[in-house]
Amino acid sequence: MSLRVRLALLITLLFVAVLGAGSVYAITSARKTITEEIRSAALLTSNMLAASIAAIQDAGDLGLYDELLSELERLETTRHLQIIISLEPGAGSAQPLQTSLPLDTEAPRWFVNLVKPPLMEFKRVTTNLGSSGTEILIRADPADEIDEAWQETRNFLLLLVLFTALANLLVYFILGRDLRPIEAILSGLERIEIGDYRLRLPRFTSVEFTRISERFNHLADVLLQNREENRRLTRRSLEIQEEERRRLAQELHDELGQSLSAIKAIATSMEQTPAHTGQTVAESATVIKTIADNMYGVARGMIRELRPAALDELGLAPALQQLADDWNSAHADTFCHLDIRGDCAQAAAVVNINIYRIVQESLTNVARHAEAKNVHVLLQARDDDTLALEIRDDGAGFDPSRTRAGMGLTGIRERVDSMNGELQLDTAVNKGVSLSIVLPAKPE
């Protein structure tokens, strides 16, 4: 059920309750008003008639009495009252008291039954005027009052019904107009779901929907940036893989291939020489040993780059120390200061390899871009089962809003995010670079 239908239904139920309460109030008020009105009219007429008869009796003028009866006969039926005159009281000529009064009214029967007052009759009997007594019956007739009350109540109820209908129409159409942006928002979410992150919602007339539109557009921008970042990362990962494969193939071709060819040539020469002196064999063996040592060194270096053996055999701290020593040996102009504090041996293997790769990538960045004299690497095991890594250099730095490609920061950030870690980058032009990383020692 849509929001418009629910609101319209709620308003309808509310007005039905108001209509019911208003109907009860109107009927109760109408019944009270009718009762008071006809009682007042009947009592006033009875009292005035009694006063008139008493005045005529005091005057002793029979003609005035006859004239009064004539006037009463002409007024036998008047508003709110019925006047019935009987010249033989007690003889049954006057109509007796009735338990109900047939009402000639335009109001519906159910309304009449709800608002009609109890039957009211007043009887006056005169015996000392003329030769015979006279009985005058005054009976209240609420028909006119009921008609008036019905008209007022009907108009009130019709006004409530009309107001309810108009309110529902206004709510339905106004909400339909104001909620129209929901369709655009839902359509936008569907486009986002299928990967169309370039869609942008317009500004709406409603402040609330405008705020939703702004947040939606910001979300689309973030998703678009993340997708482009993932694409660049994937592309860079593939490039790195291909570069590693090319380098490994080149190393195998240049180092191992040449060494194996030299060994084969020496062996062939030894095989084709008919007589071998001890000196020739010894020299050939020495050459083969030298080539084999060179092959072993090349293979060991390649294996170390693919997976540092010291990390698995000795742990994180010795592996980092070996990495720093090898780096210092290869870079005479820059020195790496390594400081390890606390017990880092309890960290998980996945944390160790990621820290090692982050330090390795950071040192590579320093060698390629920083032009620094010193690099400080601090690894600290903290009491909250986390490892804090800080890598700081005194090099050229860069503008963080214009990160240069190929610096490896995206890969470092991906490694930190994959372990639910935190990374802070602090740098500026000619201010060096400082990386602060916090990783859980045993991530989930």
Disulfide bonds with the S-S distance in Angstrom:
none
